[in-house]
Amino acid sequence: MKRLRRYDFLAPLYDSIDFSEWLYKRRLRPRLFAGLGGRILDAGIGTGCNVPFYPSEAWMVGTDLSPGMLSRAQRFAARTRRPVALAAMDICNLGFPDGSFDAVISTFVLCTLDEELQRPALAEFARIVRPGGEVRILDYALSRRPLVRSLMKAYQPWEKLVFHGAFDRHTKRYFAPAGLSFVREESYVLDMVRLYVARRPG
């Protein structure tokens, strides 16, 4: 609930204080959707920064725990004329039937979940994506470059204070226990950002 209250509070300010959106996140988001179509879930849609990059032929659904963030996403979607169905849901307890989506994407969300919630969140993604469907995660990870890694560790207390986020989540290790087959990993921005692609077997 602390995370919910924080993001409801941050919602009106979020796009103004998240400078990383304009520094690098915006140019990375299109890579997330390359080759995707059909029914796609944007899990943790936030203020809707992914909306302009949704595939035109896809049927999009966006969920977020924070009503404040969903309200911002709704206004952004209306302004950009990109249709998306929105719902308030916990990322670890998504109210969709098994195999509801052709793909699930999530951007800079799992870094805000505590370590013990990484596997439950990925297990929910595995449950609601169809067999053969993809789960794509664009998120922070500690850089393997020593200097950059040290700077990230120094900045992490601020990230946690403001966004309840952390750079040292071990998201990748939970794909297999969650029931997903790991496909590939891509690295961006001095190895601070990773794109993980996994698939539900079947």
Secondary structure, DSSP 8 states (H G I E B T S, - for coil): -HHHHHHHHHTTTHHHH-THIIIIIHHHHHHHHTT--SEEEEET-TT-TTGGGS-TT-EEEEEES-HHHHHHHHHHHHHHT---EEEE-BTTB--S-TT-EEEEEEES-GGGS-GGGHHHHHHHHHHHEEEEEEEEEEEE---SSHHHHHHHHHHHHHHHHHHS--S---GGGGTTTTT-EEEEEEEETTTTEEEEEEE---
